[in-house]
């Protein structure tokens, strides 16, 4: 009797185990088995309206909202290719034979997290909000792809929307519909929270986002935490594995490093190079560090302002810069040598011997210049928020002193630095700007175009202006025109006139607890949490 009881208990336990296994398998299909994912960040996002967010707000908005298209994932490399597209809200799209419109067909039965359906009206409204709302980046982003008016959008039926391009599609027209600036919001939700002063509910959405993405915002305690919960009814694939994404806000870099090291977090961002080195030595942690697309830390100057008005001084500065020392002793290898103003994985990249240290040649150039008497002097202003840049500037200062050029360094708080930068009060500037697209001419447009908001040195060159604006409209298949513009802007202007030096390509660096999952990062170096899956490595 006793043996029969034991057998019965074992059978019941076996049945319970099988039931548990079946439950786990079922949960895996919906993704709800991962528990809490803890991420350490240095600060809060400015808000969670996708039109005006930045920093960690970008991956959070990608968790909460959806776009018409997304970028194709390379699971082996853990990377999203911004020039190849997959369906997201749009199950399909077609480009007209005359290349003057794109028609998107929405998926059936897709819902926002409040249960309301996603319709073509929501798509049209989202584009209108981006253009007319003037809430942030969307207006400019859409314009770069040729969409400047809500009248270009036609609702064909509840699931079909057409976007018209009177001048024809350009290289950004389709890819723009996968950016955070073109995420789709609920027309009904926005209008229900609109006011006379805020007709597109920009202030409300900053703290109360609601989209059709894999996660919803549960709580946000400023300076403490942001909590996202996975939607059990999420329509897309893959399903999110982690049921909760918990952002813990910890301003101090070393504290974040120690918390990660002790196992109290799964992912950490924004550390100093020395902190990355310490985590890299931990066998339980993987440090991922890859070059950010076309994000070059660039030392640039206005050639119309002394002492940069002598090209020999400009070339002397370029040859005096200790590139290897800066890379090894300021970012400790968490940067990539580039020897070019074009990123190593950007179309058009080629190394240039101009960007190599040669002190003797630098001294010779100074002696041949009109500042041979040692009168070449200037001041570099740097924000205290960028310690690596300050360290790099100290190395440059020392090298320039050795060749007869005096460079003073002035450190100011970020607010003061940014105020003067946007007023173009700096004839010389040390700047890093990772553009949305891995495109050299797009980068040059932001960095050197006369009217660009990030042309801090007030550089003016009519030929460059014309070429960079033209580049925005060149179709991807017109390689000949693009190559001609590329040569004109880089070889014939920026390099020939020696107006900038690339110190290194900035890396996107992040530390992950081993087993959390392979990192999938977007072209602008932001993690996509929905794609994380535990690994046994």
N, C-alpha and C positions, 0 to 999 in steps of 0.2 A: 504493500500500500504506500509505503514511504517512497519507494522508487518511482511509482506512478505519479506521485505528487511532485517529485523533483522534475520528472519529464514534462509534466503539465506546466510547471513554472518556467522551465527552459523554453517550451514552445511559446508561452505567452510573452516572455522576454524577447524571443526571436521575432514574434509578430509585431511587438512594440518597436523593435529596432528597425524592422522593415518599413513600418509606418513612418518612423522618424526619417528614415532615408528618403522615402517617397516625398515627405514634406520638404526636405532639404532640396531635392531635385526640383520640385515645383517652385520653391522660392528662388532657386537659381535662375529659372526661366524668367521670373519677374524681377530678379536682381536683388530681392530684399533679404539678404543673408549676411551682409558685411558688417553690421554694427556701426560704430562711430569712427569717423575719420577725423583725427585732430590735426589741425594745421596752425602753426605759429606764424604770426605776421607782426610787423613793427607798428602798424597803425590802421585806423579805419579808412574805408574808402570815402571819397567826398560825397557819395550818394549812390543810389542804385537805379536811377533813371538811366537806361542804356544810352540816351542821347548825351549825357554829360558826365558819365562815370569815368574813372581812370584807376590805375593801380590795381589793387586786388578786386576792385569793383568789376573789372572786365571779366575774369573767370566766374565770379558770382553771377553776373548778368547772363553769361552763357549757360549757367546751371538753371536759371529761373526762366529765361526766355528762349525762343526758337527763332531761326532765320529761314528764309525760303530755301536756301541751299546751304550745304556745309562743304568742308574740304576733305578730300579723300585721305584716309588714314593709311600710313605705312606702318603696320604693326611691328615689323622687324626693326625699324629705326625709331619707332615711337614718335612719329612726326606726322603732321598734317600738311599735305602739299597744296599750297594756295592756288596752284594753276590747274588743279584737277578737282572736279566737283562731284558731290553725291547729293541725292535728294534729302531734304529735311521736311519742312512744311509742304513744299512743292514736290509732288510725286514725280513730276516731269516738267520739262520746259522745252520750248522750241524757238529758234531764231528765224525770223522771216527771211525769205530768199533775198530781199533787198537790204538786209541787215539794218532795218530801221525799227525793229520791234522785237521784244521777247515776250512770249506768252507763257505764263505759269499756270499749271493745273494743280490745285491743292489736293492733298490727301482727303479722303472721306472720313468723317467721324473723329476728327481731331478736335480736342477740347482744351480750353484754358483751364487753369487749376481751380477756377470757380465753377466749372462745369459747363460754361457756355461754349458754343462751337466757334472754331476759327474759320472765318469766311473771307471772301475776296474783299468785302467792305473793310474788314480789319486791316488787310494789306494796304489798300488804297489810303486808308486813314493814317496808318503808320508812316507812310511816305510823306503824306501831307504834313503830318506833325513834325517830321524831321526837317522839312523845308520851311514851313511857315512858323513853326514854334520858336525857332532860333534859340533852342535850348542847349546846343552844344555842337558836337562834331558832325552830326548827320548831314546837315545842310552842305557843308564843304565836301564831305565824303561822296554824297550822291552827285554833286556837281562835277567831281573829278571823273565820274562815269557818264556824264552827259544828261543827268536828270536834274533840271533846275526849276521845274514847275509841277504842281500837283495835276495840272491839266494833261500831262503826259501819261497819266495812269488811267486806264479804262477798266471798269468792272464789267466783264462780259456775262457772267452769271455768278451764282453763289460760290462756285469753286474755281472760277477762271478769272484771271486778271492779266491785262496786257500793259506793258510799259513801252512807250514809244520814244524813239530817238530820232528826231528830225534830221540831224546831221549824220546819222549812222552810228553804229556801235563802235566804241573804242576799247582799248586794252583793259579798262577797269569796269566796263558796263555790267558784265555778268558777275564778276567776282565780288563787286561791292555788296551784293545781296547775301553775302555770308558774314558780314562784319557785325560787330556789336552795335554799331550806329544804325543798322538797318534791321534790327530785331523787330518782331511783330508784336504790337500791343493790342489790347482789347479796346475797340472804339467805345463800347458801352461803358467799360470800367473807367476809362479816362474821362469821358464826358460826365459821368456821375460824380466825379471829384473835381471838375473844372470850376473855376471862379472867373469873375469879370477881369480880375487882375492877372489871373493865371489860367487862360483859356485851354491850355493843353496839360494842365495838372502836373506841371514839372516839379513843383515843390512837393506835392503829395507823393508822387512816384519815387522821389528820392529816398523816402523811408518806407514806402509801402508798395514794393514792386509786385506785379501779378502777371504771369505769362503762361506760356504753354510748354515750358521746359520740364526737365526731369525732376527738378527740386522746387520747393516753395520756401519762402522766408518764414521762420518760426519766431525768432526773436533777434533783436539787435540792441545790445547794451554798449553804448559808445565808450570806447577805451577799454572794454572788457572782452566782449565776445559777439560773434554773429553765428546764428545756428540755422542750418538748412535741413529740411526733411525731404526724403525721396517720396515721389508720388507713387502710390501703389497702382494708380490707373494710368501711368505714363504710357503714351501711345507709341513712342519711338523705339528704335533699336540702335545700339544695345541698351538694355535696361540698366539703370544704375545699380551697382553692386552694394555700395555703402548706403545704409538707411539714413545716416545722418552725417553731415559735414559740419564740423565744429571749428570755427575760426577763433583762436584765442589770441587776443591782442597783447603783445609784450614788447614795449618800445625798445628795451635795452638788448643790443645784439648778443652780448655774452650770456645774458640770462636765457635768451632763446636757445643759444647753442647748448648750454648746460641742461636745459629741460629736454632738448632733443637727445642729448647724450645719455641722459638718465632713463630714457625710454618712455617719457611722459607725453610724447607727441609722435605723430607718424610722418609729418612733413614740416620742414622749416624753410623760410625764405628770407632774403634780405640781410644775410650775415656779412661780416667783414671777411676779407681774404684769409686772415689768420684763423678765424673761427672755422672757415671751410676746411682749412688744412687739418685742424684738430678733429673735426668730424670724419674727415677722409680716412683717418687712421683707425676709426672704430669699425670692427668687423661686422657689426650689426646694422651699419648704415651705409647706404650708397649715395655718393655725391655725384650728381649729374651736372656737367658743365659743358655747354655747347655755344658756339658763336651765335649771337643774335643777328638776325638777317639785316644786312646793310646798316648796322649800328656801329659806326666808327667814332672813337673818341678823337675829335679833330681839333688841332691847334690852327686857328685861322686868323687872318688879319686883313685890314682894309689897305690896299696898295696906294690909296690916295692920301694916306695919312703918314707923316714922318714917324719913325725912320723907315717905314715899310714902302715908302715911295721910291726906294732904290731896289731894283730886283736882285742886286748882288747881296744886299742885306737879307732879303727874303730867302734866297737860296742858301746863304750862310747859316741862317737859323735852322733850315731843314736839315742841313748836313751836320749840324752840331748836336742835334737832339740825340740823347743816348737811348735809342729805342729798346734795346735788349735789357738794359738796366731798369728802365721804367716797367717793362713787362714782368721782370723777375722780382723787383723789390718794392713795387707798389700794389700789384694785384696778385703777386706770387704765383703766376702761371694761370690764374683764373681770367685770362684774356687770351686773345689769339693774335699772333703776329700777322700783319696784313701787307705791308709795303705797297699799299694802294689805297686810293680813295673809294674804291669799289670793294665790297665785301667778298670774302673768299668763296662764298657759294652764291654769288650774285652774277647774273649774266654780264659779261664784259670784263670780268676780273682778269687782271694780269699784273704781275709784280713789276715795279719800276725801280731801277737802281738809284733814282733820285732820293728815295726814302731810305737811305742807308747812312749810318754814322761815318763821317770822315772829317775829323777835327782839323787836320792839316789843310784840306781843301776849304773848310769853313774859314780858317784864319786868312787864307789867301784871298778869298772873296771879300772879306771885310777890308783888307788892306787896299783892294782895288776899288772899293766903294767911295762915295762922297762922305762917308762917316768914318774914314780911316783914322781920324784924330780921336776916336773913342767917344764921340758925341751921340752915338746911337743908344737911346734910352727909351723905355716905355714901361707901363704898369699893367700887370695882368690882375684882374679882379676875379676872385673865385668865391663861391658860396661855401660857408663852413659845413654845409650838408654833404659835401663831397670830399671826404678825407683822402681818397685815392687820387683825386685830381690835384689836391694840394701837394701831396707827396710827389706826384709826377712833375708839378711845377717847380718844386725845389730842385729836382735833378736837372731840369732844363735851365733854371737860373744859374746853377753852378757851371754847366757846360757853356752857356753864353758868356759868362764872366771870363772864362778862359780864352775866348776868341775876341774879346774887346767890346762886347755888347752888355749893357746893364738892363736887367729886367727886375723891377720891383714886384712884389706879390702883396696884394691887398685882400684880406679875408673879411667877408661881410656876411651877415645872416641871409638866408635864402630870399626872404621877402624883399630886402633891399637890392640884392643882386638881380632878382627877376624884374623888379620895377625898372631899373636902369637898362637891363638887357632889352626889354620890350620897347623902350624908348630909343634904342640903338645908340647908346652912349659909350659903347665899348669899341674901340678901334681894333682890339685884339681880344680873342675869346677862345676858351677851351670848352668844347661842347660835344655832347653825345645825344643823338636823336635817332631812335629806332623807328622808321616809318612803318605804316601798315603793310606796305608791299615791298617785297624783296626786289626792288627796282632802283637801279642807280640814278636814273634821271628823275624819278619821283623824289628821291633823297636830295638831289641837287636842287630841285625846285623849292623844297622847304628850307634848305640851308643857305642858298645863294641868290634865289630870285629876288629882285629888287623889292617887291611888295610882300614878301613872305614874313609871317609873324615871328619866325625863328631866324631871320637874317639879322642877328644881333650886331654884326659889324658894319651894317649899312653898306654892304658891297653892292656896286652897281655896274652892270655890264649888259649892254643892250643885246649883244649876240647871244649871251647865255639866257637872258630873259625869253627871247624869241624861241630858242631851241627847247627850253624846258617846258614852256607852254605848249609848243607843238607836240612834244613827246606825249603829253596827256591824251592826245587825240589819235595817236598812231595805233592802228589795229595790231593785235598780236602777231598776225601772219606777215606783216610788212616789216620783215627783218632788215631790209636794205635801208629804209628810211630811219629806223631806230638806230642802226649802227652808225649811220652818218651823223645823227644828232649826238650819239654817245661820244664819238670822236671829237666833235666840235666842242662839247661842254667840258669833257675831261682832258683829253690830250692837247687840244688847241687853246684851251682857256685856263682851267684851274691848274693844270700841271705846267703848261708852258709859261704861264704868268706867275707860277710859284706863290699861290695865295693861301695854301693850306698844307698841313702835314698830318698824316694819320699816325697817331701814337700806337693804337692797337684796336682790334675789333673787340667790342664789349661782349662778354659771355653772359648767357642766361644760366644761372647756377641755382641749384636746389638740392636739398638733402632729403632722402626718403628712407624710412625704416625698411629694411629688407623684407620682402614678402608682401608689401603693401600693393605692389602692382607695377607693371611697366609704365613708364611715364609717356603720356601722349601730350606733346606741346604744340600749340598753334604757331603759325608763322611769326606772330609778334611776341612769341615766348611767354605764353600763359598756359597753365595746365588745364586740361579738360578732365574734370573729375568723373564724369559719366563713364569714361572709357577705362578707368582703373579696374584691374582684376588681380586678385592675389596670385602670387607666383611661389614656386617652391625653391627658387634660386637662393 
